[in-house]
Amino acid sequence: MTETGQNYQVLARKYRPETFADLVGQDAMVRTLKNAFAADRIAQAFIMTGIRGTGKTTTARIIAKGLNCIGADGKGGPTTEPCGVCEHCVAISEGRHVDVMEMDAASRTGVGDIREIIESVHYRAASARYKIYIIDEVHMLSTSAFNALLKTLEEPPPHVKFIFATTEIRKVPVTVLSRCQRFDLRRIEPEVMIALLSKIATREGAEITEEALALITRAAEGSARDATSLLDQAISHGAGETTAPQVRAMLGLADRGRVLDLFDMVLRGAAAEALTELQAQYADGADPLAVLRDLAEITHWISIIKITPRRSRTRPSDPTRPVAVRNSPSACRCAL
Ligand SMILES: [Zn+2]
């Protein structure tokens, strides 16, 4: 991808959070966990939910490190500030700790897989303080697998912790949910995301305009991982400063002004004109889905202006782009 060749590590991996302090935009969860650790009231099971890329499995690993960290001097107890250098922290970061089992329920959904876990919980941890089971996409487990898991969740041995992650919390049985401490990982707010991306770009020695960062942030819809991957592509595309038009082309987005023209044609009922314009945008590389999303956002923005005019301020840097829309990728979804 870049001149650094083989040593090149994708940004999403390179800047994957290693500590709670690195986890941006999840302040409520971090505060709750810190209090629980400080009061020595650490739950037996956690469940993280949120859209993809908000850091569920990353958080699971950080909790696992915090639970098993022994500190640089080998004498530390459970902490919300894992040292990152002890044998446990290092092995967990690299995904190769014998007492931290990671399983993807999407590929192992059967009762047999869960039975394997259940049989192993009674053995003590091989080297760490806790034996930790991280089950990703836990909602994919079969009913019989959930039932088998439930018995263990009711009375887990004290040396065992479960950390579940799911994108679809509604599919997780209440009986399981009620035995877990639940954390809802939020979509990262646009301002927080832009600040994060801008920090990464600076560290990478890459120049990128704020408008380009705003476009990436909007496309990532609150997912730090997606945003970082897009930033990666954007800065490897451009020589010198990466600009908004470059990012727009990369994302298959039509020019903002042209989408407004198209919106105008649709509202006027000029079907033939609108179809010709859409065809032209498609020919210029715009992704039809992105165009539709843009149209939906404009509709949403105009609704906001009509209902709450005070929110309709525009930003001087991009007068066609309303602040209310740019700053609320999640709010826009209600219009879709
Ligand atoms: Zn450590």
Residues whose N, C-alpha, C, O or C-beta is under 5 A from the ligand:
A	BS01	ZN	C69 I70 G71 P82 C83 G84 V85 C86 C89
